[in-house]
Amino acid sequence: MPLPFYFDYACPFAYLASCRVEPFFGEIGAEIDFRPVQLATLKEPTAGQAPPPGPRKAKWFDGDLAGWSEMVGADLDTSPRHLIGRPTRLALKAALVAKDEGHFRDYHYPTYRARWAEARDLSEREVIRELLAGAGLDAEAALRRAESPELESRIERETQHAIEQGVFGVPTLIANDRIFWGNDRFELARFYIQENC
């Protein structure tokens, strides 16, 4: 049974998780079902706004990201702070189009790399058009569909469905209704799957 893997291109840890999720779980014969969702909508209304990190935590956070990127062999550039909070909705809707057309991986991996290794702005239509073309799709037709009311409703439904499953952040895997949130929960998820699925 495919493992649902919820992600948003806005999250660097979901990028790092995406870089390793297929080979990691492929070792135990699990197939990954990539599910794009809107991270901002997943956040629980009562969760509140986290305070800004102090210098010690900020240094640790940057070092943690760097360590993970080195371990999984993923290029990572967190220096362009102006991209933090930029909308990824169009990129997520385009991912659904690419998935429908059988070109998901051809679009997905370059799109994550565009944001987190090349510091490109995924809210720009031209960037998404280029990524769709690079994935072997009719870029104009795919972009039109990504911007359609159909896809606008669909990303809302996909995100709402995730919320109904209990998802509150990304990256998240679900196995037998059990939620594993975070790139660093892969080992626990694999142990659980091997013991219970």
N, C-alpha and C positions, 0 to 999 in steps of 0.2 A: 504494500500500500504506500503511495507517495506521501512524503512528509511535507506538510505545508510549511513554507519558509517565508515569513513576512518581512518586508524590507521597504525602505524609502531611501532614495539617492541622497537625501539630506544628511544621513548619519554616517560618520566615518567608521564606526564600529560595525555597522551593517555592511559597509564596503569590505572591510577586512574579513568579516564572516563570509561574505559572498565569494571571496577569493578562494576559500578553502572548503566550503560546505559540500560541494559535490564530491570531490575526492575523499573527504573525511568520512562521509556517510556511505559513499559508494563501496568502501572497504567491507561494509557489512550488508551490502546488497540493497541499500535503501535508495530510492529515487527521490529527488527534490522537486517539489511543486512550488515554484517561485510565485509569490503573491504580492504585487505592489499595493501599498496602502499609504495613506496620508498620515505621517507621523504626528503632525500638529493636532489632528482630529482625534488620534488615539489617546492623547494625554487626558487623564481623568480630571474633570472639572474641579474636584476638591484637592487635587495634588498641590496646587499653589506654585509659585515661582521660586525656584531654588536661588539661594543667595549667590552672588558672584564668588568664585573661588579665591582664596587667599593665595599669596605667592608660593607657598609650599605645595598646596594642592595643585595649582596651575602647572608648576614644574613637574610634579609627579604625573599629571594627566598627559602632558606632552611627551614625557618619557615613556609612558605606558603605550601610547599610540605608536611611537617610534619603535619600541620593542616588538609589538605585535606585527607591525609592517615588515620588520626585518625577519621575524620568525616565519611569516607566511610568504615572504618574497614578493610583497606588494609595494610598488612605488606609492609614496604618500607625501603630499605637500599641504600642510595646514596653515601656511603663512598668509595666504590671501584672505584676511579676516572679513573683507567686504562681501565675500560670498556666503558667510554664515547667515542663515535665515532667508536666503534667496529662495523663491518658490521652486519646487520640483514637480508641481502638479502636471504640467505638460509632459515632462519626461516620463512620469508614471503612467499617464494615459497612453503615451506612445509605446510604452512597454507592453501594455495590454494589446495594442494593435499588432505589435511584432509577435506577441505570443499567439494571437489568432492566426497569423500568417505563417507560422512555423519558423520564424526567424528570431526567436526570443534571445537565445544566447549570443547571436551575432550582434544584437542591439545592446543587450544588458551589460555585458562585460566592458565593451568600449565606453558605454555611458557612465558607468561607475568610474572607470579610469579617467574619462574626460573631466569629471568633477574633482576627484581626489588625487589624481596624479598630474593632471595638466591644468588644473585651476580654471576650468571653463564654466561659464554661467549657464546652467541648465534651464534657466527661465527664458533664455533667448531662443526665439523660433528658428533662427538660422543654425544655431548649434544643433538643435534637435533634428532639423532637416538633414544636416550633414550626417548625423549619426544614423538616421533611418536609411539614407542612401548607402552608407557604408555597410549596413546590415543586409543589403541586397533587395531592399524594398523600393517600390515606386514612392519616392520621398514626398512628392506633392500630394498624392492620393492618401498616403498614410498620415501625413500631417493634417490634412483636412479632416480625416476621420478622428484623429486624436483630439481635435478641437471641436468636435461635434457634440450636440446635447446628449447623444447616446453614450459617449465615453465619459462625459461629465457626470451623468447619472451612475454609470458603472463604477467609477472610482469611488463614488460616495457609497454605493452598495457594498463594494469589496471592503471598504474601511469599516462600515457599520457591521458587516458580517464578522470581521476580525474582533471588533469590540464585543459582539455577542458571544464569541468564543472565549473571551477573557483577555484578549491581547491588549496591552497597554503601552507597548514600546517596540522598538526594533533594534537588532534582529531578534525574531522570535520563531522558534520551532514548536510544533504541536505533535505529540505522539500519544495516541490513546487518550485524548482529552487532557493530557498533562502539558503544561506550558513550560518551555525553557527559554528564558529571556537572556540574551547577551551572547556575544562571541565567546566568552569564557565559560559558557555552559555546555559546549559541544560534547566534552568528555562525559559529563553527567547524562546528557541526552542519549549518547551512544550506549552507555552502561544500562540505562533504563530500557532502551529498545531491545538490547540483547537479552535482558532478563525477563521482559514482559510482553514483547510483541512477536 
